[in-house]
């Protein structure tokens, strides 16, 4: 029996705690996402403290994300197997305990181990949160539920570097983990008080150990390859080639096994829903473009404009707030017009923002960044809520946890692909532009000779020895060329990802106008 079929008083009672539940799951999700980005600014401190190299300390981030990605697609199955309330509460407890042990770690090995455990706990929080919201809100308020969730999802990662930088500078790196403990305990208390088991999930009686193993190996190898590929120079590295082969073989075998077994750990049959299949592909593209630009912008601000982590956070914050505000508005208007129109408008505004990003220069200031980032935030805000609702629209309520798991997995993998791609392309584009610029800067060019002479004279006037002044002048000119080459590369990358997102609009006609999440087979519930 649906809420619509219940007496009015019973329906009102059914959804009495919906906003407390929304705040609870959003808090848990923010903690999980914040921990993805908050650690990055503390890495130099950890290296010094634990005596680790950059390659070793990178596993603090990689281990967390790999564990996250392995858990994401199986959250629906785990939630059904253990019971949603117990699984969600257990994940928060595991995440919080691991946070304490990460802060308390006395060696690099211990820190990496507890980060992996923390990732296993955190992986459940995102997709399970969405599944809970879809069941705890009436269908006409799904937009509001996703808007509350989306605000946290967008603002959390943005605040990560700023909050992480401040905590690390003020209290030391262990406190970026200890800060999770009070919020984790609050989320756990609220979960135990207000969240119930799902009324729709069908509990599996058998554990698909083969599927679990193949998935862990396949997704783990793929994520590790994406995280470390650029550092290892991609296909020239035997380790990257081995990871690629392992991932491909494991995932192909996993798909074959899951489609044949009676109790799959990931129900891939739900991808028969064209709406979901197209939605997860669109989510993959969203992940690529969102995470790539999120990665590239701070690199530009810190390498070209010499901004601190704190200043970078302040530049990005208005866009995150614009995104949160847009999502809140979208939540109130869901169902009043075709969601595909909102996604189209969002992609268009995002592309406009990328075009404006492509006009940043080596001298751009705070005022130049404000509106392009506001547009970017508004564009993403117009996409997030409608796309999630559209993708899951044809699934019965019992399949929503599986759907949210797959949708979040594809967005996360898209993000990893986007970061790996942008890091590689930035290096390649910079080398190409540097070669082009350097070809025009020769000792025979009048402009080059004049510039070198001017820099040399300035250095001599400051007391430098003439021979050393000339060597330093050449080095100074070399730095200018490298900086300009990087700037051209950033412009190219912003335009590229804007264009990729626009091309993804070709997928939208394959989706129908949403009837509302969980509408398929709703009568059965």
HUNOR-V557084 format. One record per residue. N is the residue number from 1. RES is the residue in one letter. PSI is psi as a letter, one per 40 degrees, with the letter a starting at -180 (NA if undefined). Layout:
N:RES:PSI  N:RES:PSI
This chain:
1:X:h  2:X:i  3:X:d  4:X:d  5:X:e  6:X:i  7:X:i  8:X:d  9:X:d  10:X:d  11:X:d  12:X:d  13:X:d  14:X:d  15:X:f  16:X:d  17:X:f  18:X:d  19:X:d  20:X:d  21:X:d  22:X:d  23:X:d  24:X:d  25:X:d  26:X:d  27:X:d  28:X:d  29:X:d  30:X:d  31:X:d  32:X:d  33:X:d  34:X:d  35:X:e  36:X:d  37:X:d  38:X:d  39:X:d  40:X:d  41:X:e  42:X:e  43:X:d  44:X:d  45:X:d  46:X:d  47:X:d  48:X:d  49:X:d  50:X:e  51:X:f  52:X:i  53:X:i  54:X:d  55:X:d  56:X:d  57:X:d  58:X:d  59:X:e  60:X:d  61:X:d  62:X:d  63:X:d  64:X:d  65:X:d  66:X:d  67:X:d  68:X:d  69:X:d  70:X:d  71:X:d  72:X:d  73:X:e  74:X:e  75:X:d  76:X:d  77:X:d  78:X:d  79:X:d  80:X:d  81:X:d  82:X:e  83:X:h  84:X:d  85:X:d  86:X:d  87:X:d  88:X:d  89:X:d  90:X:d  91:X:d  92:X:d  93:X:d  94:X:d  95:X:d  96:X:d  97:X:d  98:X:d  99:X:d  100:X:d  101:X:d  102:X:d  103:X:d  104:X:e  105:X:h  106:X:e  107:X:i  108:X:d  109:X:d  110:X:d  111:X:d  112:X:d  113:X:d  114:X:d  115:X:d  116:X:d  117:X:d  118:X:d  119:X:d  120:X:d  121:X:d  122:X:d  123:X:d  124:X:d  125:X:d  126:X:d  127:X:d  128:X:d  129:X:d  130:X:d  131:X:d  132:X:d  133:X:d  134:X:d  135:X:d  136:X:e  137:X:i  138:X:i  139:X:d  140:X:e  141:X:e  142:X:d  143:X:d  144:X:d  145:X:d  146:X:d  147:X:d  148:X:d  149:X:d  150:X:d  151:X:d  152:X:d  153:X:d  154:X:d  155:X:d  156:X:d  157:X:d  158:X:d  159:X:e  160:X:d  161:X:d  162:X:d  163:X:d  164:X:d  165:X:d  166:X:d  167:X:d  168:X:d  169:X:d  170:X:d  171:X:e  172:X:i  173:X:d  174:X:d  175:X:e  176:X:e  177:X:d  178:X:d  179:X:d  180:X:d  181:X:d  182:X:d  183:X:d  184:X:d  185:X:d  186:X:d  187:X:d  188:X:d  189:X:d  190:X:d  191:X:d  192:X:d  193:X:d  194:X:e  195:X:h  196:X:i  197:X:i  198:X:i  199:X:e  200:X:e  201:X:i  202:X:h  203:X:h  204:X:h  205:X:e  206:X:i  207:X:h  208:X:g  209:X:d  210:X:d  211:X:d  212:X:d  213:X:d  214:X:d  215:X:d  216:X:d  217:X:d  218:X:d  219:X:d  220:X:d  221:X:d  222:X:d  223:X:d  224:X:d  225:X:d  226:X:d  227:X:d  228:X:e  229:X:d  230:X:d  231:X:d  232:X:e  233:X:f  234:X:b  235:X:e  236:X:e  237:X:h  238:X:d  239:X:d  240:X:d  241:X:d  242:X:d  243:X:d  244:X:d  245:X:d  246:X:d  247:X:d  248:X:d  249:X:d  250:X:d  251:X:d  252:X:d  253:X:d  254:X:d  255:X:d  256:X:d  257:X:d  258:X:d  259:X:e  260:X:d  261:X:i  262:X:d  263:X:g  264:X:i  265:X:d  266:X:h  267:X:g  268:X:e  269:X:e  270:X:e  271:X:e  272:X:d  273:X:h  274:X:d  275:X:d  276:X:d  277:X:d  278:X:d  279:X:d  280:X:d  281:X:d  282:X:d  283:X:d  284:X:d  285:X:d  286:X:d  287:X:d  288:X:d  289:X:d  290:X:d  291:X:d  292:X:d  293:X:d  294:X:d  295:X:d  296:X:d  297:X:d  298:X:d  299:X:d  300:X:d  301:X:d  302:X:d  303:X:d  304:X:d  305:X:e  306:X:f  307:X:i  308:X:i  309:X:d  310:X:d  311:X:d  312:X:d  313:X:d  314:X:d  315:X:d  316:X:d  317:X:d  318:X:d  319:X:d  320:X:d  321:X:d  322:X:d  323:X:d  324:X:d  325:X:d  326:X:d  327:X:d  328:X:d  329:X:d  330:X:d  331:X:d  332:X:e  333:X:e  334:X:h  335:X:e  336:X:e  337:X:i  338:X:h  339:X:d  340:X:d  341:X:d  342:X:d  343:X:d  344:X:d  345:X:d  346:X:d  347:X:d  348:X:d  349:X:d  350:X:d  351:X:d  352:X:d  353:X:d  354:X:d  355:X:d  356:X:d  357:X:d  358:X:e  359:X:e  360:X:i  361:X:a  362:X:e  363:X:e  364:X:i  365:X:a  366:X:d  367:X:d  368:X:d  369:X:d  370:X:c  371:X:d  372:X:d  373:X:d  374:X:d  375:X:d  376:X:d  377:X:d  378:X:d  379:X:d  380:X:d  381:X:d  382:X:e  383:X:d  384:X:d  385:X:d  386:X:d  387:X:d  388:X:d  389:X:d  390:X:d  391:X:d  392:X:e  393:X:d  394:X:e  395:X:h  396:X:i  397:X:d  398:X:d  399:X:e  400:X:d  401:X:d  402:X:d  403:X:d  404:X:d  405:X:d  406:X:d  407:X:d  408:X:d  409:X:d  410:X:d  411:X:d  412:X:d  413:X:d  414:X:d  415:X:d  416:X:d  417:X:d  418:X:d  419:X:d  420:X:d  421:X:d  422:X:d  423:X:d  424:X:d  425:X:d  426:X:d  427:X:d  428:X:d  429:X:d  430:X:d  431:X:d  432:X:d  433:X:d  434:X:d  435:X:d  436:X:d  437:X:d  438:X:d  439:X:d  440:X:e  441:X:g  442:X:i  443:X:e  444:X:e  445:X:h  446:X:d  447:X:d  448:X:d  449:X:d  450:X:d  451:X:d  452:X:d  453:X:d  454:X:d  455:X:d  456:X:d  457:X:d  458:X:d  459:X:d  460:X:d  461:X:d  462:X:e  463:X:e  464:X:i  465:X:h  466:X:d  467:X:d  468:X:d  469:X:d  470:X:d  471:X:d  472:X:d  473:X:d  474:X:d  475:X:d  476:X:d  477:X:d  478:X:d  479:X:d  480:X:d  481:X:d  482:X:d  483:X:d  484:X:d  485:X:d  486:X:d  487:X:d  488:X:d  489:X:d  490:X:d  491:X:d  492:X:d  493:X:d  494:X:d  495:X:d  496:X:d  497:X:d  498:X:d  499:X:d  500:X:d  501:X:d  502:X:d  503:X:d  504:X:e  505:X:e  506:X:e  507:X:d  508:X:d  509:X:e  510:X:e  511:X:i  512:X:i  513:X:h  514:X:h  515:X:e  516:X:h  517:X:i  518:X:e  519:X:d  520:X:h  521:X:f  522:X:d  523:X:d  524:X:e  525:X:NA
